[in-house]
Amino acid sequence: MSGIYQTFDALFAAMLTAYQNAGDGTTITVGDEFYKRSAALSSCGWGLYQEAAWTKNQAFPDTASEANLLHHGSVYELTKNDGETYAAFLARLLKRIRNKVSGGNLTDYQNWAMACSYGTEVPSSVSVFGGVDAYGPGTLVEVVSVASGVPSSNLLAVIKADALTRSPVAPAQVYVLAAATTEIAISLTMAGGDTALAKTYIQSFLSALEVGQSVYPEVFVAFCYQAGATNVALLTPMSLTSPSKFGRITASSITVTAA
């Protein structure tokens, strides 16, 4: 523990020194009365430091325990969906805190959609397009992705119904779509480094892609070097890949082998 909170050893050493300096003839060897008192008092002080640190952490959602994270969410009328991880719930809560409700802007629709569920099925990401960026003036398009693959029609229907209920002024048309997928096969060989780590980097990158985001193949090479490779050969893909307007890029396969 750092900062204003001292370790038990530091407290114990300071306590022993204080008793030793209190008067001539004071002994602080193991088993002596003042040694025992120092140990007991230092334990109490260290325990108070631990309690203070825990209490401070609970005051902020990103350091709170899982139970208290749910309490932070309840302040904003957010509940953890079935199947939603605590990390995903925290990300949704932080986004809600940083983006105040604004009477039905695109961020509001995104936050509302991310709070929806159908059974254990929950959105992993939602991208929202409005007006000319959607299907024209007065339209709104919500593009939904789920971790398991393609969202069900039931989940899409729940999100649409929720949007129409919450919106203060309903658009002429609300469309809730499953993200179209553009699959690519990724294959590389690398000399040196950790092939499993490189694959993990690539998987994390793909899972974080936004709807409509293009991918340059050089990024996969960079991840191999980040994993410690000294030389990398890219086999596929060899060119820029761009999804449809309301689509995301996914991998049909990821192969990273040692050269």
TORROPA-341565 format. One line per field, with one value per residue (C-alpha): residue number from 1; x, y, z. Coordinates in Angstrom, 1 decimal, decimal comma. Example, Ala and Ser with C-alpha at 12.3 -4.5 7.8 and 13.67 -1.06 7.14 Angstrom:
# TORROPA-341565
seq	(1 2)
x	(12,3 13,7)
y	(-4,5 -1,1)
z	(7,8 7,1)
# end
This chain:
# TORROPA-341565
seq	(1 2 3 4 5 6 7 8 9 10 11 12 13 14 15 16 17 18 19 20 21 22 23 24 25 26 27 28 29 30 31 32 33 34 35 36 37 38 39 40 41 42 43 44 45 46 47 48 49 50 51 52 53 54 55 56 57 58 59 60 61 62 63 64 65 66 67 68 69 70 71 72 73 74 75 76 77 78 79 80 81 82 83 84 85 86 87 88 89 90 91 92 93 94 95 96 97 98 99 100 101 102 103 104 105 106 107 108 109 110 111 112 113 114 115 116 117 118 119 120 121 122 123 124 125 126 127 128 129 130 131 132 133 134 135 136 137 138 139 140 141 142 143 144 145 146 147 148 149 150 151 152 153 154 155 156 157 158 159 160 161 162 163 164 165 166 167 168 169 170 171 172 173 174 175 176 177 178 179 180 181 182 183 184 185 186 187 188 189 190 191 192 193 194 195 196 197 198 199 200 201 202 203 204 205 206 207 208 209 210 211 212 213 214 215 216 217 218 219 220 221 222 223 224 225 226 227 228 229 230 231 232 233 234 235 236 237 238 239 240 241 242 243 244 245 246 247 248 249 250 251 252 253 254 255 256 257 258 259)
x	(0,0 1,4 0,7 -0,5 -1,1 1,9 2,7 2,5 6,3 6,7 4,1 5,7 9,2 8,0 6,2 9,2 11,4 8,9 8,9 12,7 13,1 10,5 13,0 16,2 16,1 13,2 13,7 12,0 13,3 11,0 8,7 9,1 6,0 6,6 7,3 3,9 2,2 3,9 2,7 -0,9 -1,1 0,5 -2,0 -4,8 -3,4 -2,7 -6,3 -7,7 -5,6 -7,0 -10,6 -10,0 -8,5 -11,5 -14,0 -12,3 -12,4 -16,2 -16,8 -15,9 -17,6 -14,3 -12,7 -15,9 -16,7 -19,2 -22,0 -21,3 -20,9 -24,5 -25,4 -23,6 -25,6 -28,9 -28,3 -28,5 -31,4 -29,1 -29,3 -27,0 -28,5 -28,5 -25,4 -23,7 -20,2 -19,4 -16,7 -19,3 -21,7 -19,0 -18,2 -21,9 -22,2 -19,1 -20,4 -23,7 -22,0 -19,8 -22,6 -25,6 -29,1 -29,8 -33,4 -32,9 -29,6 -27,7 -25,8 -29,0 -30,3 -27,1 -27,2 -30,9 -30,1 -27,2 -29,5 -31,9 -31,9 -33,9 -33,5 -29,7 -29,0 -27,5 -25,9 -22,1 -22,1 -24,6 -23,8 -26,5 -26,9 -29,4 -30,8 -28,8 -26,3 -29,2 -31,9 -32,6 -34,1 -36,3 -34,8 -32,7 -30,7 -29,4 -26,9 -26,5 -23,8 -23,8 -20,8 -22,4 -22,7 -25,9 -28,5 -32,0 -35,0 -36,5 -33,6 -33,9 -37,6 -37,0 -34,5 -36,8 -39,8 -37,7 -36,4 -39,9 -41,0 -38,1 -37,8 -39,3 -40,0 -40,1 -38,3 -40,4 -38,8 -36,6 -34,7 -32,9 -30,5 -28,1 -24,6 -23,8 -20,5 -17,6 -15,4 -11,6 -9,2 -6,1 -2,9 0,7 4,0 6,4 10,0 10,6 8,0 4,9 2,4 -0,4 0,0 0,0 -3,3 -4,8 -3,8 -5,5 -8,7 -9,0 -8,5 -11,3 -13,7 -13,3 -13,9 -16,7 -19,5 -18,2 -14,5 -12,1 -9,0 -5,5 -3,6 -0,5 -2,2 -1,9 1,8 2,2 0,6 3,1 6,0 4,3 4,3 8,1 8,5 11,8 10,4 6,8 5,3 1,6 -0,2 -3,8 -5,4 -3,2 -5,3 -7,6 -10,9 -14,0 -17,4 -20,7 -22,1 -23,9 -21,4 -18,5 -15,3 -14,9 -12,4 -13,4 -10,0 -6,9 -3,7 -0,4 2,4 6,1 8,4)
y	(0,0 3,4 7,1 8,1 4,5 2,9 -0,8 -2,9 -3,2 0,6 1,2 -1,5 -0,1 3,4 2,2 0,3 3,3 5,5 3,2 2,9 6,6 7,1 6,5 4,9 1,2 0,5 -2,8 -3,8 -7,3 -10,1 -11,1 -7,9 -6,0 -3,0 -5,3 -6,9 -3,5 -2,3 -5,3 -4,9 -1,2 -1,5 -4,1 -1,8 1,1 -1,1 -2,4 1,1 2,0 -1,1 -0,1 3,5 2,3 -0,1 2,6 5,0 2,4 1,9 5,6 5,2 2,7 1,7 0,5 -0,6 -4,2 -6,0 -5,6 -1,8 -1,5 -2,6 0,1 2,8 1,6 1,8 5,5 5,9 3,4 0,9 -2,8 -5,6 -7,8 -11,5 -12,8 -9,4 -9,4 -6,9 -5,4 -4,8 -3,3 -1,0 0,1 0,9 2,7 4,8 5,7 6,8 8,9 10,6 11,2 12,8 12,1 14,8 14,4 11,7 12,2 9,4 8,6 8,3 5,7 3,8 3,7 2,6 -0,2 -1,4 -1,8 -4,1 -7,8 -10,8 -13,7 -14,0 -12,4 -8,9 -6,5 -6,5 -3,2 -0,8 1,8 4,5 6,5 9,3 11,4 11,5 9,0 6,5 6,1 9,8 12,7 11,6 8,1 6,4 3,2 1,1 -1,6 -4,3 -6,9 -9,7 -11,8 -15,0 -14,0 -12,7 -11,1 -12,7 -11,0 -11,0 -8,9 -6,5 -6,2 -5,4 -2,7 -1,1 -1,1 0,3 3,1 4,1 4,1 6,2 8,7 12,1 12,8 9,6 9,7 9,0 5,5 3,5 0,6 -1,9 -4,1 -6,9 -5,9 -7,4 -9,2 -9,2 -12,1 -12,3 -15,1 -13,9 -15,9 -14,9 -16,5 -15,0 -15,6 -15,3 -14,0 -15,5 -16,7 -17,2 -13,7 -12,3 -14,1 -12,7 -9,2 -9,7 -11,1 -8,2 -5,7 -7,3 -7,5 -3,7 -2,7 -0,2 -0,6 0,6 0,6 -0,5 -2,6 -2,3 -5,6 -4,0 -3,8 -7,6 -7,5 -4,9 -7,1 -9,9 -7,5 -6,3 -10,0 -10,1 -11,2 -10,3 -11,0 -11,4 -12,6 -11,7 -14,3 -13,0 -10,6 -8,6 -5,5 -3,0 -4,6 -2,4 -3,5 -2,3 0,9 -1,0 -3,9 -5,1 -7,0 -10,4 -13,2 -16,5 -17,8 -16,5 -18,5 -17,3 -19,9 -19,9 -19,5)
z	(0,0 -0,9 -0,4 3,1 4,2 5,8 5,8 9,0 9,0 8,8 11,6 13,8 13,3 14,2 17,3 18,5 18,0 19,9 22,9 22,9 22,9 25,7 28,5 29,6 30,1 27,8 26,0 22,8 22,1 21,1 24,0 26,0 27,1 24,8 21,9 22,3 22,7 19,5 17,6 18,8 18,2 14,8 13,8 14,8 12,9 9,8 10,0 10,0 7,0 5,2 6,1 4,9 1,6 1,1 1,9 -0,5 -3,3 -2,8 -3,4 -7,1 -9,5 -11,2 -8,0 -6,1 -5,3 -7,5 -4,9 -4,6 -8,3 -8,7 -6,1 -8,1 -11,1 -9,3 -8,7 -12,5 -12,8 -14,4 -13,6 -14,7 -17,4 -17,3 -18,9 -18,7 -17,1 -14,3 -16,6 -19,3 -16,8 -15,4 -19,0 -19,6 -16,3 -16,9 -20,3 -18,8 -16,2 -18,8 -21,2 -19,5 -20,8 -23,4 -24,4 -27,0 -28,8 -30,4 -27,2 -25,3 -27,8 -27,6 -23,8 -23,8 -26,2 -24,2 -21,2 -23,0 -22,9 -24,1 -21,6 -21,2 -24,6 -24,3 -26,8 -26,8 -28,7 -30,3 -32,9 -33,7 -36,8 -37,3 -40,1 -43,3 -41,8 -41,4 -44,0 -44,4 -42,5 -39,5 -39,4 -36,8 -37,2 -34,3 -35,3 -32,8 -32,2 -29,6 -28,4 -29,5 -33,2 -34,7 -32,4 -32,4 -33,8 -30,3 -28,9 -31,8 -31,2 -27,5 -28,3 -30,8 -28,5 -25,7 -28,0 -29,0 -25,4 -24,1 -26,9 -26,1 -29,8 -31,8 -35,2 -38,3 -38,4 -36,0 -37,5 -35,3 -37,3 -36,7 -37,7 -41,1 -41,0 -43,4 -42,7 -43,3 -42,9 -41,1 -41,5 -40,6 -39,8 -37,3 -36,3 -32,5 -30,1 -28,7 -31,4 -28,8 -27,5 -31,0 -31,7 -28,5 -29,5 -32,9 -31,3 -28,9 -31,8 -33,8 -30,9 -30,4 -34,0 -34,6 -37,2 -40,5 -39,5 -42,1 -41,4 -42,9 -42,9 -41,6 -38,2 -37,8 -38,6 -35,9 -33,3 -34,1 -33,5 -30,3 -29,2 -29,7 -33,3 -35,1 -38,5 -39,8 -43,0 -43,8 -45,9 -45,7 -46,0 -48,4 -48,8 -47,0 -45,9 -45,6 -44,3 -45,4 -43,9 -41,1 -40,9 -38,9 -39,8 -38,1 -38,6 -40,1 -38,9 -37,2 -37,8 -36,4 -36,8 -35,9 -38,9)
# end
